[in-house]
Amino acid sequence: MSLPRWVMINRASELTGYSEDAIRHKVKNGTWAQGRIWRKTPDGRIAINMTEYDKWAESAPQEAA
């Protein structure tokens, strides 16, 4: 079963390991771009794009082991 592209904050928290508060903070302070990593749904809830989250997480430079 494949994962949906857009998930609610509680599911994104389960998948990423970030707390729901940490996700809300990244949304509020602009760490995650609106329309790309998150968006408001028609009923006003925040949905997280897991495909774009993965790209964001993979964008950090890695140090050699």
Backbone hydrogen bonds in HBPLUS format (Angstrom, degrees):
<---DONOR---> <-ACCEPTOR-->    atom                        ^
c    i                          cat <-CA-CA->   ^        H-A-AA   ^      H-
h    n   atom  resd res      DA  || num        DHA   H-A  angle D-A-AA Bond
n    s   type  num  typ     dist DA aas  dist angle  dist       angle   num
A0050-MET N   A0005-ARG O   2.78 MM  45  5.48 154.0  1.85 167.8 167.4     1
A0007-VAL N   A0048-ILE O   2.88 MM  41  5.26 156.3  1.94 141.7 148.0     2
A0048-ILE N   A0007-VAL O   2.66 MM  41  5.26 167.5  1.68 160.5 161.9     3
A0011-ARG N   A0008-MET O   3.10 MM   3  5.54 121.1  2.46 109.2 122.6     4
A0012-ALA N   A0008-MET O   2.96 MM   4  6.22 161.7  1.99 157.3 163.4     5
A0013-SER N   A0009-ILE O   2.86 MM   4  6.02 150.1  1.95 151.3 158.8     6
A0014-GLU N   A0010-ASN O   3.25 MM   4  6.53 153.9  2.32 138.2 144.0     7
A0015-LEU N   A0011-ARG O   3.00 MM   4  6.27 154.2  2.07 149.8 156.9     8
A0016-THR N   A0012-ALA O   2.89 MM   4  5.92 152.5  1.96 149.9 156.2     9
A0017-GLY N   A0013-SER O   2.96 MM   4  5.49 152.8  2.03 142.6 148.6    10
A0023-ILE N   A0019-SER O   3.02 MM   4  6.37 155.2  2.08 151.6 158.0    11
A0024-ARG N   A0020-GLU O   2.97 MM   4  6.24 164.0  2.00 150.5 154.8    12
A0025-HIS N   A0021-ASP O   2.90 MM   4  6.11 149.3  2.00 145.2 154.0    13
A0026-LYS N   A0022-ALA O   3.01 MM   4  6.29 156.8  2.07 147.0 152.2    14
A0027-VAL N   A0023-ILE O   3.01 MM   4  6.30 151.1  2.09 150.7 158.9    15
A0028-LYS N   A0024-ARG O   2.86 MM   4  6.05 165.5  1.88 149.4 153.6    16
A0029-ASN N   A0025-HIS O   2.85 MM   4  5.94 167.5  1.86 157.7 160.2    17
A0031-THR N   A0026-LYS O   3.03 MM   5  4.86 116.6  2.45 136.9 149.2    18
A0032-TRP N   A0026-LYS O   3.17 MM   6  5.66 164.2  2.19 132.9 130.4    19
A0036-ARG N   A0033-ALA O   3.25 MM   3  5.56 154.6  2.31 117.8 124.7    20
A0037-ILE N   A0033-ALA O   2.94 MM   4  5.58 154.3  2.01 152.8 161.2    21
A0038-TRP N   A0033-ALA O   3.42 MM   5  6.63 156.1  2.48 146.0 146.1    22
A0035-GLY N   A0038-TRP O   2.55 MM   3  5.55 157.9  1.59 171.4 172.7    23
A0049-ASN N   A0037-ILE O   2.80 MM  12  5.01 167.9  1.82 139.2 143.3    24
A0039-ARG N   A0047-ALA O   3.05 MM   8  5.52 147.7  2.15 148.7 157.1    25
A0047-ALA N   A0039-ARG O   2.86 MM   8  5.52 169.0  1.87 167.2 170.6    26
A0041-THR N   A0045-ARG O   2.71 MM   4  5.32 160.9  1.75 155.9 162.8    27
A0044-GLY N   A0041-THR O   2.83 MM   3  5.19 164.4  1.86 122.9 124.6    28
A0053-TYR N   A0049-ASN O   2.89 MM   4  6.16 149.0  1.98 147.9 158.2    29
A0054-ASP N   A0050-MET O   2.98 MM   4  6.12 161.4  2.02 144.1 147.8    30
A0055-LYS N   A0051-THR O   3.22 MM   4  6.58 154.0  2.29 141.1 147.8    31
A0056-TRP N   A0052-GLU O   2.94 MM   4  6.18 158.7  1.98 148.8 154.4    32
A0057-ALA N   A0053-TYR O   2.83 MM   4  6.12 163.6  1.86 160.0 164.0    33
A0058-GLU N   A0054-ASP O   2.94 MM   4  6.10 148.5  2.04 146.3 154.8    34
A0059-SER N   A0056-TRP O   3.12 MM   3  5.18 156.0  2.18 103.4 110.9    35
